[in-house]
Amino acid sequence: MSRQSLNQSAPVRRQFLIPQIVSRNARDDGRRNGVAAQCAKPRFLNESHVSRFNRCFAGLSRILLIVVAGLVSAVQVMADSDHAVVLLYHHVSDRTPSSTSVSPQQFQRHLEFLHQHEFEVWPLDQIIKRLFDQSLGVPDNVVAITFDDAYESIHDQAWPMLEKYGWTATVFVNTDAVDQGHKPYMNWDQLRELTGAGFALGNHSASHAHLLAHESGETADEWRRRVTEDIRRAERRIFDETGLDTRLLAYPFGEDSIELAGLIDSLGYRGLTQRSGAIGAHTDDRAIPRFPMAQGFDSIERLELAVRARPLPVTRVRYQPPREQGVVENPTALHFKIRPGGWRPSQLAC
Ligand SMILES: [Zn+2]
């Protein structure tokens, strides 16, 4: 990934919406039966845009879809070693808001499923390093577990369960809440216990603000300076308290944009979203998808759907009208190119 100094303009490498396609074949890795597909949420649109996106893609008849590059002959699944899945949790508790919680009992069931079905839980940074830096790929059935917000139930509930399997996770910390002793956040002693046990920490900004928003009267430069300071403050606090120098950032509220992705890239970070999808070597490393897990979306069936997902190797996307004319407008046409091989075009669906 390119690393640019702060006074350079932010690179914008991929400006277009990229649909994520996930396998719906729950019982098979796709090699024998092929890959069924569904559209997930688009990149660079935050959660508030999703319903609009879904309406836009209510039927293929409503969009002009041009898929090229040898689709007809594509009948084999992708190579086993170029994909992985990242799971996202917040609370592991039955006393916290359901929209961000998985009960301890259900979390235990998730871990048991992964264990019984021989999934390997790897540290997130190890997966990212191998996929993006070393082009080594990862074994099939590799999953990473992440937690956003550093809630104490990670320490009290999730850690002991993970420990039984010899697994760890990455916790994305919004450091102001920890510094201010807010509950139900962990304190730094608890976070150091986790890192001492092999957990990794990531940057979740210091403030956990809606980073996309410009304050009233704020110029683009002023926005960049403010958000940069927010991210750097979290970076310093994590380093000062734990000695860890993280270069992974989970967007607060899962909200990212072209501008914010460019900014974190210029700061040397890779970005994690809250949009469902598997990751592969071709994935934009400023918008790495994760499957959120929370009550209502945490059944074993959905977990299985998530961990058996495969990324669709989209290589080029173009809007009509051009993307620059505004992210809030639904695209009237979406053109994308998919690398041949590894999936069945007859099973492509939105
Ligand atoms: Zn958060």
Residues whose N, C-alpha, C, O or C-beta is under 5 A from the ligand:
A	BS01	ZN	D148 D149 P252 F253
